[in-house]
Amino acid sequence: MPKIKTNRAAAKRFKRTATGKFVFFKSHHSHILTKKTRKRKRSLRKSQIVDGTNLKEVKLLLPNG
């Protein structure tokens, strides 16, 4: 049987926590920041946990964690 490969694009975007959840960082915080409000930029800094509805797809992309 061949080895199961990790999707490298997903590996760069998601990390698994100690409890088995997946964490990702929000997009749109790299440039054109002058027109965005302080509140919006502050919110974009924070990481998010992958929702349960998308968890199955992320687990398929990252079989080895």
N, C-alpha and C positions, 0 to 999 in steps of 0.2 A: 504494500500500500504506500502511496506517496505521502509525504508530509503535508500537513495543513499549513498553508501560508497565511501570514498576517497581512492585512491590507495596510500598506505603508502610509497612505494618505490619512487613514483613520488613526494610525499609531501616533502621528504627529499632532493630532487634534484632541485626543482623549487620553486620560490617565485613569487607572483603576485605583480606588481608595482602599484602605485596609479592610473596610467592611464589604467590599465587592461592588460598590457603586462606581459609576463612571462620571468623571468631572471634565468640563470643557470651559474654555474662555470665550467670551463674547467677541463678535466681529465688530468692525467699524470703529476701532479705536487706534488706527495707525496713522491716518492723515485726514486733512480737511476738518480739523478740530475747532477752528475759529467760529464756525456757525453753530456748533453744538453747545448746549447749555452746560453749566457746571454740573448740574444734577445728572444729566445724561452721561457725561464723561465719567463721573464718579461711579455710576451704575455699570458702565462698560468695563471698569477695572476688575470687577468681582467675577469669580468663577461660578459656574452653575452646575447642578447635578442633572444628568440626563433623565428625562421624564420616563415613566414606566411604559408609555406607548412606543417609545423609540428604543427601549433597552434591548429588545430581541435583535434588531438590526445591528446595533453596536457590538453585541456579543458575537454575532456571526462574522463581523469584520475583524474582531480581535479575539480569536480563539485561544491564544496563549497568554492573554492578559495584557 
